[in-house]
């Protein structure tokens, strides 16, 4: 009887491990990029190290960097429309550099999107545009669909 219970427990743990390892990406929001701390300093920008190398899905708006026609290869993902175009830009922990292996065919650049991929903490300086603190190596880009089932920034 003990061997049977041990086999059942082993199978259960194996199932949970596989499910957690290969499950769907963690859906995060912009607040998740800022770590919770007991000490707050407005001059210090902090990054959420627990998200390093994690598969995540993050909504946001596209600021194209490298594109050909409507196909965008690299862009900045920002939490609100028009960020980085207006001065000052958001802090580095609120801007994500996105690199996509497959170009995204952007019909409307100003529509919100969901980007799924591996998140890394990587500081990059884009001259006069912004300083970026995160990089997301995208596997998938899709239009963000709100509660109405359509995409658009009014559904955000």
C-alpha positions in Angstrom: 0.0 0.0 0.0 2.9 2.4 0.8 4.4 1.8 -2.6 1.1 2.6 -4.3 0.8 5.9 -2.3 4.4 6.8 -3.2 3.7 6.2 -6.9 0.6 8.3 -6.8 2.4 11.1 -5.0 5.3 10.9 -7.4 3.0 11.1 -10.4 1.1 14.1 -8.9 4.3 16.0 -8.3 5.6 15.2 -11.7 2.3 16.4 -13.3 2.4 19.7 -11.2 6.0 20.3 -12.2 5.3 19.8 -15.9 2.2 21.9 -15.8 3.9 24.8 -14.0 7.0 24.6 -16.2 5.2 24.6 -19.6 2.1 26.5 -18.6 0.8 29.6 -20.2 2.8 32.9 -19.7 2.1 35.0 -16.6 -0.1 37.9 -17.5 1.4 41.0 -15.8 0.6 44.6 -15.6 2.8 47.7 -15.4 2.6 47.8 -11.6 4.3 44.4 -11.6 7.4 45.8 -13.1 8.0 48.0 -10.0 9.0 45.9 -7.0 7.3 46.4 -3.7 9.8 47.8 -1.1 9.5 49.1 2.4 11.9 51.9 1.6 10.9 54.3 -1.1 13.3 56.7 -2.7 12.0 58.9 -5.5 15.5 59.2 -7.0 16.0 55.5 -7.3 14.5 53.3 -10.0 14.0 49.7 -9.0 13.3 46.6 -11.1 11.4 43.5 -10.3 14.1 40.9 -10.3 11.6 38.1 -9.7 10.4 38.5 -13.3 13.9 38.1 -14.8 13.9 35.4 -17.6 10.2 34.7 -17.0 7.6 34.1 -19.8 5.2 37.0 -19.5 2.3 38.6 -21.3 2.2 42.4 -21.0 -0.3 44.9 -22.5 0.8 48.3 -23.8 1.3 50.8 -26.6 3.8 50.6 -29.4 6.5 53.2 -30.2 8.1 51.9 -33.4 12.0 51.8 -33.6 12.8 49.6 -36.5 10.2 49.0 -39.2 9.7 48.5 -42.9 6.3 49.6 -44.3 3.8 48.3 -41.7 6.1 45.5 -40.4 7.7 46.4 -37.0 10.7 44.4 -35.8 11.7 46.4 -32.7 9.7 48.9 -30.6 9.3 50.3 -27.2 6.2 49.1 -25.2 4.9 51.8 -23.0 2.0 51.9 -20.5 0.0 54.8 -22.0 -0.5 56.2 -25.5 2.0 58.9 -26.5 4.6 58.0 -23.8 8.2 58.8 -25.0 6.9 61.2 -27.6 6.2 63.8 -24.9 8.7 65.0 -22.4 9.5 63.7 -19.9 9.3 60.0 -20.8 8.2 57.4 -18.2 10.9 56.0 -15.8 13.1 53.1 -17.1 11.1 50.5 -15.2 8.0 51.6 -17.1 9.4 51.2 -20.6 10.1 47.9 -22.3 12.2 47.3 -25.4 10.6 44.6 -27.5 12.5 42.6 -30.1 10.4 40.3 -32.2 11.9 37.5 -34.4 8.8 37.7 -36.6 7.8 41.2 -37.8 4.5 42.4 -36.5 2.2 43.6 -39.2 0.9 46.8 -37.5 -2.4 47.9 -39.0 -2.7 50.7 -36.5 0.4 51.8 -34.5 -1.6 53.5 -31.8 -3.8 50.5 -30.8 -3.0 48.7 -27.6 -1.3 45.3 -27.9 -0.4 42.3 -25.8 3.2 41.1 -26.1 4.2 37.6 -25.0 7.8 36.6 -24.5 10.8 36.4 -22.2 11.4 39.4 -20.0 14.9 40.5 -19.0 16.3 43.4 -17.0 18.5 45.3 -19.5 19.3 49.0 -19.4 19.4 50.7 -22.8 19.7 54.4 -23.7 17.9 55.5 -26.8 19.6 58.9 -27.0 17.0 61.6 -26.8 14.0 59.3 -26.7 14.2 57.4 -23.4 16.2 55.2 -21.1 14.8 51.7 -21.0 15.1 49.2 -18.2 13.5 46.0 -19.5 13.7 44.0 -22.7 11.0 41.6 -23.9 12.0 39.0 -26.5 8.7 38.5 -28.1 7.2 35.2 -29.3 3.8 36.6 -30.0 2.2 40.0 -30.5 -1.6 40.5 -30.7 -4.1 43.3 -30.4 -5.3 43.9 -26.9 -9.0 43.0 -26.8 -11.1 44.6 -24.0 -14.3 43.4 -22.4 -16.2 44.3 -25.6 -14.2 41.9 -27.7 -12.9 44.7 -29.9 -9.5 46.4 -29.8 -9.0 50.0 -29.1 -7.7 52.3 -26.4 -11.1 52.8 -25.0 -11.2 49.2 -23.9 -8.0 49.5 -21.9 
